[in-house]
Amino acid sequence: MPSGLRAGRRPGADDWYVVPVTGLFDEAAAHRVVRLICARLHLLDTGRTRLRHIAIDVSECAGLTAEGLEVLLGSLPAAAERGVGVHLVGRGALTHDVPLRARRLLHRFKVFPTLAAARAAFDH
């Protein structure tokens, strides 16, 4: 099943960057997401954007693979160095279909059922 990416800001979320992902979140999809993350971090480094959080919205994904999550984990140190959190949003619907190895990797991310829940956890 092919994956699709749509990336962008949502209104009123100046320091959030949201990457909605559809289809299967596998290694290929994760590499595309990481390229988007790197591009956004570059914009941050050059002062062209504000950024505190990147939300990977997997609420419409058909599934998550361990390989995809491992690729995404590789982006966490670069984001953390800049004070940016990378979070998964919408995992609730995928809990039962996620392979055990991928479920173990999910514990390395901050995971939220919705974007609103993620924003509420950080925006005071």
Phi and psi restraints in degrees (value plus and minus 20) as a CYANA .aco file:
   2 PRO   PHI     -89.0   -49.0
   2 PRO   PSI     133.9   173.9
   3 SER   PHI    -125.7   -85.7
   3 SER   PSI     134.4   174.4
   4 GLY   PHI    -150.2  -110.2
   4 GLY   PSI     127.8   167.8
   5 LEU   PHI    -145.0  -105.0
   5 LEU   PSI     117.8   157.8
   6 ARG   PHI    -152.7  -112.7
   6 ARG   PSI     108.8   148.8
   7 ALA   PHI    -145.3  -105.3
   7 ALA   PSI     128.4   168.4
   8 GLY   PHI     141.4   181.4
   8 GLY   PSI     158.4   198.4
   9 ARG   PHI    -109.5   -69.5
   9 ARG   PSI     132.8   172.8
  10 ARG   PHI    -124.2   -84.2
  10 ARG   PSI     128.7   168.7
  11 PRO   PHI     -73.3   -33.3
  11 PRO   PSI     117.3   157.3
  12 GLY   PHI      58.2    98.2
  12 GLY   PSI      -9.0    31.0
  13 ALA   PHI    -143.6  -103.6
  13 ALA   PSI      43.4    83.4
  14 ASP   PHI     -80.4   -40.4
  14 ASP   PSI     -50.5   -10.5
  15 ASP   PHI    -126.6   -86.6
  15 ASP   PSI      -5.3    34.7
  16 TRP   PHI    -134.5   -94.5
  16 TRP   PSI     118.7   158.7
  17 TYR   PHI    -141.5  -101.5
  17 TYR   PSI     105.5   145.5
  18 VAL   PHI    -132.7   -92.7
  18 VAL   PSI     111.8   151.8
  19 VAL   PHI    -139.5   -99.5
  19 VAL   PSI      74.6   114.6
  20 PRO   PHI     -94.2   -54.2
  20 PRO   PSI     113.9   153.9
  21 VAL   PHI    -142.8  -102.8
  21 VAL   PSI     115.0   155.0
  22 THR   PHI    -140.0  -100.0
  22 THR   PSI     147.7   187.7
  23 GLY   PHI      58.3    98.3
  23 GLY   PSI    -170.3  -130.3
  24 LEU   PHI    -112.0   -72.0
  24 LEU   PSI     107.1   147.1
  25 PHE   PHI    -107.0   -67.0
  25 PHE   PSI      66.5   106.5
  26 ASP   PHI    -129.6   -89.6
  26 ASP   PSI    -188.3  -148.3
  27 GLU   PHI     -80.8   -40.8
  27 GLU   PSI     -62.3   -22.3
  28 ALA   PHI     -84.6   -44.6
  28 ALA   PSI     -65.4   -25.4
  29 ALA   PHI     -82.7   -42.7
  29 ALA   PSI     -60.5   -20.5
  30 ALA   PHI     -84.2   -44.2
  30 ALA   PSI     -58.4   -18.4
  31 HIS   PHI     -82.4   -42.4
  31 HIS   PSI     -58.7   -18.7
  32 ARG   PHI     -85.7   -45.7
  32 ARG   PSI     -61.4   -21.4
  33 VAL   PHI     -82.9   -42.9
  33 VAL   PSI     -63.8   -23.8
  34 VAL   PHI     -82.5   -42.5
  34 VAL   PSI     -57.5   -17.5
  35 ARG   PHI     -82.4   -42.4
  35 ARG   PSI     -60.4   -20.4
  36 LEU   PHI     -84.1   -44.1
  36 LEU   PSI     -61.4   -21.4
  37 ILE   PHI     -82.0   -42.0
  37 ILE   PSI     -66.1   -26.1
  38 CYS   PHI     -81.3   -41.3
  38 CYS   PSI     -60.5   -20.5
  39 ALA   PHI     -84.0   -44.0
  39 ALA   PSI     -61.7   -21.7
  40 ARG   PHI     -87.8   -47.8
  40 ARG   PSI     -58.7   -18.7
  41 LEU   PHI     -85.0   -45.0
  41 LEU   PSI     -55.5   -15.5
  42 HIS   PHI     -83.7   -43.7
  42 HIS   PSI     -62.6   -22.6
  43 LEU   PHI     -81.2   -41.2
  43 LEU   PSI     -57.2   -17.2
  44 LEU   PHI     -84.6   -44.6
  44 LEU   PSI     -65.8   -25.8
  45 ASP   PHI     -80.2   -40.2
  45 ASP   PSI     -53.6   -13.6
  46 THR   PHI    -112.9   -72.9
  46 THR   PSI     -14.3    25.7
  47 GLY   PHI      56.9    96.9
  47 GLY   PSI      -4.3    35.7
  48 ARG   PHI    -111.8   -71.8
  48 ARG   PSI     -22.5    17.5
  49 THR   PHI    -173.7  -133.7
  49 THR   PSI     138.7   178.7
  50 ARG   PHI    -121.0   -81.0
  50 ARG   PSI     125.8   165.8
  51 LEU   PHI    -182.0  -142.0
  51 LEU   PSI     108.3   148.3
  52 ARG   PHI    -145.0  -105.0
  52 ARG   PSI     -46.5    -6.5
  53 HIS   PHI    -161.5  -121.5
  53 HIS   PSI     120.7   160.7
  54 ILE   PHI    -138.6   -98.6
  54 ILE   PSI     102.7   142.7
  55 ALA   PHI    -128.7   -88.7
  55 ALA   PSI     100.7   140.7
  56 ILE   PHI    -114.3   -74.3
  56 ILE   PSI      86.7   126.7
  57 ASP   PHI    -108.8   -68.8
  57 ASP   PSI      84.6   124.6
  58 VAL   PHI    -124.1   -84.1
  58 VAL   PSI      -1.7    38.3
  59 SER   PHI     -83.7   -43.7
  59 SER   PSI     -44.3    -4.3
  60 GLU   PHI    -126.6   -86.6
  60 GLU   PSI      -5.7    34.3
  61 CYS   PHI     -95.9   -55.9
  61 CYS   PSI     128.2   168.2
  62 ALA   PHI    -100.8   -60.8
  62 ALA   PSI     -36.8     3.2
  63 GLY   PHI     151.3   191.3
  63 GLY   PSI     146.0   186.0
  64 LEU   PHI    -141.5  -101.5
  64 LEU   PSI     121.0   161.0
  65 THR   PHI    -131.7   -91.7
  65 THR   PSI     135.0   175.0
  66 ALA   PHI     -82.4   -42.4
  66 ALA   PSI     -58.4   -18.4
  67 GLU   PHI     -82.5   -42.5
  67 GLU   PSI     -61.0   -21.0
  68 GLY   PHI     -83.9   -43.9
  68 GLY   PSI     -63.3   -23.3
  69 LEU   PHI     -86.9   -46.9
  69 LEU   PSI     -55.6   -15.6
  70 GLU   PHI     -83.7   -43.7
  70 GLU   PSI     -60.9   -20.9
  71 VAL   PHI     -82.5   -42.5
  71 VAL   PSI     -65.5   -25.5
  72 LEU   PHI     -83.1   -43.1
  72 LEU   PSI     -55.9   -15.9
  73 LEU   PHI     -78.0   -38.0
  73 LEU   PSI     -52.1   -12.1
  74 GLY   PHI     -82.2   -42.2
  74 GLY   PSI     -40.7    -0.7
  75 SER   PHI    -106.4   -66.4
  75 SER   PSI     -34.0     6.0
  76 LEU   PHI     -82.9   -42.9
  76 LEU   PSI     -64.1   -24.1
  77 PRO   PHI     -81.6   -41.6
  77 PRO   PSI     -63.4   -23.4
  78 ALA   PHI     -83.6   -43.6
  78 ALA   PSI     -59.9   -19.9
  79 ALA   PHI     -87.3   -47.3
  79 ALA   PSI     -64.9   -24.9
  80 ALA   PHI     -82.4   -42.4
  80 ALA   PSI     -56.5   -16.5
  81 GLU   PHI     -78.4   -38.4
  81 GLU   PSI     -46.6    -6.6
  82 ARG   PHI    -121.5   -81.5
  82 ARG   PSI     -13.2    26.8
  83 GLY   PHI      56.1    96.1
  83 GLY   PSI       4.7    44.7
  84 VAL   PHI    -129.4   -89.4
  84 VAL   PSI     110.6   150.6
  85 GLY   PHI    -113.6   -73.6
  85 GLY   PSI     120.4   160.4
  86 VAL   PHI    -131.3   -91.3
  86 VAL   PSI     101.4   141.4
  87 HIS   PHI    -145.5  -105.5
  87 HIS   PSI     131.1   171.1
  88 LEU   PHI    -119.8   -79.8
  88 LEU   PSI     117.3   157.3
  89 VAL   PHI    -146.4  -106.4
  89 VAL   PSI     114.3   154.3
  90 GLY   PHI      72.8   112.8
  90 GLY   PSI      -4.3    35.7
  91 ARG   PHI     -87.4   -47.4
  91 ARG   PSI     -40.7    -0.7
  92 GLY   PHI     -69.4   -29.4
  92 GLY   PSI     -62.1   -22.1
  93 ALA   PHI     -91.3   -51.3
  93 ALA   PSI     -36.3     3.7
  94 LEU   PHI    -121.6   -81.6
  94 LEU   PSI     -20.5    19.5
  95 THR   PHI     -73.4   -33.4
  95 THR   PSI     -62.7   -22.7
  96 HIS   PHI     -99.2   -59.2
  96 HIS   PSI     -43.2    -3.2
  97 ASP   PHI    -118.1   -78.1
  97 ASP   PSI     -19.9    20.1
  98 VAL   PHI    -105.2   -65.2
  98 VAL   PSI     105.4   145.4
  99 PRO   PHI     -79.2   -39.2
  99 PRO   PSI     134.3   174.3
 100 LEU   PHI     -74.6   -34.6
 100 LEU   PSI     -66.2   -26.2
 101 ARG   PHI     -80.0   -40.0
 101 ARG   PSI     -60.5   -20.5
 102 ALA   PHI     -88.4   -48.4
 102 ALA   PSI     -59.7   -19.7
 103 ARG   PHI     -79.5   -39.5
 103 ARG   PSI     -57.7   -17.7
 104 ARG   PHI     -84.8   -44.8
 104 ARG   PSI     -57.6   -17.6
 105 LEU   PHI     -90.7   -50.7
 105 LEU   PSI     -49.1    -9.1
 106 LEU   PHI     -79.4   -39.4
 106 LEU   PSI     -46.6    -6.6
 107 HIS   PHI     -87.5   -47.5
 107 HIS   PSI     -33.1     6.9
 108 ARG   PHI    -107.9   -67.9
 108 ARG   PSI     -23.7    16.3
 109 PHE   PHI    -132.3   -92.3
 109 PHE   PSI     137.3   177.3
 110 LYS   PHI    -104.3   -64.3
 110 LYS   PSI     102.4   142.4
 111 VAL   PHI    -139.1   -99.1
 111 VAL   PSI     114.6   154.6
 112 PHE   PHI    -149.8  -109.8
 112 PHE   PSI     127.0   167.0
 113 PRO   PHI     -89.4   -49.4
 113 PRO   PSI     -49.8    -9.8
 114 THR   PHI    -164.5  -124.5
 114 THR   PSI     143.6   183.6
 115 LEU   PHI     -84.0   -44.0
 115 LEU   PSI     -58.3   -18.3
 116 ALA   PHI     -80.2   -40.2
 116 ALA   PSI     -60.0   -20.0
 117 ALA   PHI     -86.1   -46.1
 117 ALA   PSI     -59.5   -19.5
 118 ALA   PHI     -84.0   -44.0
 118 ALA   PSI     -67.1   -27.1
 119 ARG   PHI     -81.8   -41.8
 119 ARG   PSI     -60.8   -20.8
 120 ALA   PHI     -83.8   -43.8
 120 ALA   PSI     -53.0   -13.0
 121 ALA   PHI     -89.7   -49.7
 121 ALA   PSI     -46.4    -6.4
 122 PHE   PHI    -134.6   -94.6
 122 PHE   PSI     -47.7    -7.7
 123 ASP   PHI    -111.0   -71.0
 123 ASP   PSI      96.3   136.3
